[in-house]
Every structure is written in C-alpha cells, then in structure tokens.
Amino acid sequence: MRNILPPILFLIFVIVMGGLCWTMGSPHNLLYPYTMIGLPLVFSGILLAMVGKKLFKKLGTNIMTFEKPDVLVTEGLYRYSRNPMYLGFVVALLGFSLLMGAAISSFFLVGLFFVITDRWYITFEEQVLKHKFGMEYDKYCHKVRRWI
C-alpha cells in the first residue's frame, strides 16, 4: 500500500465502483434524474481536497503521504478537520456512488475507502506528526477532530 498514494486509491475506487455498478449488474436504487444529487457532492469533495492541497503548497510543506512533513498545518480548512483532503475524497466517492445509481456495492466501497484511509494513511501520518511535532500536535488533536 505504500506505493499507492491516496489520490490514486481514490481513482481506483471510482473505477471499481463504475465497474461494479455497470458491468456486474449491481442493482441501482436511484434513477436519473435523482442520481444527479451526487454531482454537488463530487464537486464539493474534489474542491475540499484541492483547497487542502493548495494550502500545503502555499505553506511550502510536503504533501506526500509517506514522506516527513515540514510544517504542521493548522489554518484554513485544517481548523475544522485534521484531514480535509481525505474527507474530500470520501465526500466525492459518496457523490459518485449516488451518480452511479446508489448501488449497495458502491456504498460498501465508500465505507471501505474510509476504513483504509482512516486505519492506514491517517494512522501512519499521525504517528509521523506526533513524532515530529510532539506536544504541539497533541494540542492540535485536542482542538480539531480527525474527520469533522
């Protein structure tokens, strides 16, 4: 998993979701035009992830998951969520699942992505941040929730 960065995993999940929904015949629980309620979620999720990434670039810190951070980012979206980029991916995946007809399999994939992100990527990053920033990171964790 170290070779698969979160945006790549996100794209893999979108492709698998589409494959399950259309080629495997997963039953659709939502029909057009109601599927379009997923579109704002896709856009807002991707926007959330992009805004988080842009702040990292602005502050000149490393964005790569398995490399050491340079700065503890606590401003902007990071005042409300310690992981707005991951939150954005989950929101966008939820939107894709609605766009693709709200099949049970697509919601399962959203949940699986959430668990992988939470237990693998975020856990790893939090250990690195705690080691690098110590008490400053602990204080931040007490003020800001992991997701929302």
C-alpha positions in Angstrom: 0.0 0.0 0.0 2.9 2.4 0.4 3.2 2.7 -3.3 -0.4 3.7 -3.7 -0.9 7.3 -2.8 -4.4 8.4 -1.7 -5.4 10.2 -4.9 -4.5 7.1 -6.9 -6.5 4.9 -4.5 -9.4 7.3 -4.9 -9.3 6.9 -8.7 -9.0 3.1 -8.4 -12.2 3.1 -6.2 -14.1 5.3 -8.7 -13.2 2.9 -11.5 -14.0 -0.2 -9.5 -17.3 1.5 -8.4 -18.2 2.1 -12.0 -17.3 -1.4 -13.0 -19.4 -2.9 -10.2 -22.3 -0.7 -10.9 -22.4 -1.1 -14.7 -20.7 -4.3 -15.8 -21.5 -6.5 -12.8 -25.2 -5.6 -12.8 -25.4 -4.2 -9.3 -29.0 -3.1 -8.7 -29.4 0.6 -8.9 -31.5 2.1 -6.1 -31.7 5.6 -7.6 -32.6 6.5 -11.1 -31.9 9.6 -13.3 -32.6 12.5 -12.6 -32.3 11.7 -8.9 -28.8 10.4 -9.4 -27.7 14.0 -10.1 -27.9 14.8 -6.4 -24.4 13.2 -6.3 -22.9 15.8 -8.6 -22.7 18.6 -5.9 -21.0 16.1 -3.6 -18.5 15.1 -6.2 -17.6 18.8 -6.9 -17.5 19.8 -3.3 -15.4 16.8 -2.3 -12.9 17.4 -5.0 -12.9 21.1 -4.2 -12.3 20.3 -0.5 -9.3 18.1 -1.4 -7.9 20.7 -3.8 -8.2 23.5 -1.3 -6.4 21.4 1.3 -3.6 20.6 -1.2 -3.3 24.3 -2.2 -2.7 25.3 1.4 0.1 22.8 1.7 1.7 24.2 -1.4 1.2 27.8 -0.1 2.9 26.9 3.2 5.7 25.1 1.4 5.2 21.8 3.3 5.4 18.3 1.9 2.1 16.8 0.7 3.4 13.2 0.0 1.8 10.8 2.4 4.9 8.7 3.3 7.4 11.5 3.5 8.2 13.6 6.5 6.2 16.8 7.0 7.9 20.2 7.1 5.1 22.3 8.8 2.2 21.5 11.0 -0.7 22.9 9.1 -3.5 24.2 11.4 -5.0 27.0 9.5 -7.7 27.2 6.8 -9.7 24.0 6.5 -7.4 22.4 9.0 -9.0 24.4 11.8 -12.1 22.2 11.3 -10.7 18.9 10.2 -7.3 17.4 10.5 -7.8 15.6 7.2 -9.8 17.7 4.8 -8.2 16.2 1.8 -9.3 12.7 2.8 -12.7 14.0 3.8 -13.0 15.5 0.4 -12.2 12.1 -1.2 -14.8 10.4 0.9 -17.5 13.0 0.0 -16.6 12.8 -3.7 -16.8 9.0 -3.6 -20.2 9.2 -1.9 -21.3 11.6 -4.7 -20.0 9.1 -7.3 -22.0 6.3 -5.7 -25.1 8.4 -6.0 -24.3 9.4 -9.6 -23.9 5.7 -10.4 -27.3 4.8 -9.1 -26.7 4.3 -5.4 -26.0 0.5 -5.6 -25.3 -1.1 -2.3 -21.9 -2.2 -3.6 -20.9 1.4 -4.2 -21.8 2.4 -0.6 -19.7 -0.5 0.5 -16.8 0.8 -1.5 -17.2 4.3 0.1 -17.0 2.6 3.5 -14.0 0.5 2.6 -12.2 3.6 1.3 -13.0 5.4 4.6 -11.6 2.5 6.6 -8.5 2.1 4.6 -7.8 5.9 4.7 -8.5 6.1 8.4 -6.6 3.0 9.5 -3.7 3.0 7.1 -2.9 6.5 5.7 -4.1 8.7 8.6 -2.8 6.4 11.3 0.7 6.5 9.6 0.6 10.2 9.2 -0.5 10.9 12.8 2.4 8.8 14.1 4.9 10.8 12.0 3.3 14.1 13.0 3.3 13.2 16.7 7.0 12.2 16.5 7.9 15.4 14.6 5.8 18.0 16.4 5.2 16.4 19.8 3.0 18.5 22.2 2.1 21.0 19.5 0.5 18.2 17.5 -1.2 16.8 20.7 -2.7 20.2 21.4 -3.9 20.4 17.8 -5.5 17.0 18.1 -7.4 18.0 21.2 -8.8 21.1 19.4 -9.6 19.6 16.0 -11.3 16.3 15.1 -9.8 13.7 12.8 -12.6 13.9 10.2 -15.2 16.6 11.1 
